[in-house]
Amino acid sequence: YLGFDLRLIDQIPFILKGHVARNYHTPSLNDLYWQPGGNPDLKPEQGWTAEAGMEYRWNADGTSTGPAIRTELTLYRSDIRQWILWIPSFKGYWEPRNVARVLSTGLEYGLIVTGNFGDFRYKFSGSYAFTRSVNYGETSVWGDQSYGKQLVYIPLHSGNFLAHLAFRSYFLSWQYNAYSERFTTTSNDLSRRNWLYPYFMNNLTAGRSFRIRSFSGSAELRVYNLLNESYHSILYRPMPGRHVHLVLMFKI
């Protein structure tokens, strides 16, 4: 791994970033021997990854409570040989296989805004990712229709937004996640039903933090899938509708 963070001008909080890395990853025990589905003939992954980006930070008064902004943009390229990919098999369960070459390129953007307004504290954050992971495996194994296509279950576009408000010991958070369509076949064939449509998820959390002598903690009510969205993370496995969790946390 070789990387750098470079601040060009002392008076301007603008940072250039970059790195290049050599990767080597042996198959895990689950990859090799999970029953059913493990593949003891898997080869190790290896390849190169490179990133370049920029980051800007701004703080209104130089304190930890003043209004602040942090934004970052990153471009990346990853060229991996013998990529280990779990895919559904005709036997009814998932199996890992090596893809001779996977080229992943894309960008990630993030923005965080924080600050105080009297007794109120706020935090707004958002991110977006464009992820293109392309199968350049051997056509004799994957077929001509799979060559140059997006890997299964990896969305091309994804993003999220978080709004967090706090008043003294009370807090309220809303999180929004979005995912573009995902393919479940290596050929990315839209004429078949084996693909997952885009979905948008809303989660809401309300709670209160507290302190009792040497103990601190919080009580939270979390509502997942607030709008009762119908969606699938895996083909033919529908995910829960609206559901509620009550969470109590204690720290010493």
ZIWO-V243453 format. One line per field, one symbol per residue. ss: DSSP state (@ for helix, = for strand, . for the rest). phi: phi as a letter, one per 40 degrees, with the letter a starting at -180 (. if undefined). burial: b if it has 24 or more other C-alpha atoms within 12 Angstrom, else e. A space follows every 50 residues. Layout:
BEGIN
ss: ???
phi: ???
burial: ???
END
This chain:
BEGIN
ss: .======......============...@@@@@...........====== =========........=====================.....======= =================..================...@@@@.@@@..== ......===========..==========..==...........==..== ============..==========.......===..==....======== =.
phi: .baabbbcbdcbcbbcbaababbabcccccdcbdbchdbccccccaibbb baaabbbbbcbgbcbcdabbbabbbaabbbcfdcbcbcbcchbcbcbcbd abbbbiabbbabbbibagccbbabaaaabbbbbbcbccccccgccccgbc ccgbccbaaabbbbbbbfcbaabbbbbbbcdbcbbccfccccccabccab bbbbbbaacabbfcbbiabbbbbcfdcfccabcbdgbcccccabbbbbbb bc
burial: eeeeeeeeeeeeeebbbbeeeeeeeebeeebbeeeebbbeebbbbbbbbb bbbbbbbbeeeeeeeebbbbbbbbbbbbbbbbbbbbbeeeeeeebbbbbb bbbbbbbbbbbbbbbbeeeebbbbbbbbbbbbbbbbbeeeebeeebbbbb bbbbbbbbbbbbbbbbeeeebbbbbbbbbbbbbbbbbbeeeeeebbebbb bbbbbbbbbeeeeeeeeeebebbbbeeeeebbbeeeeeeeeeeeeeeeee ee
END
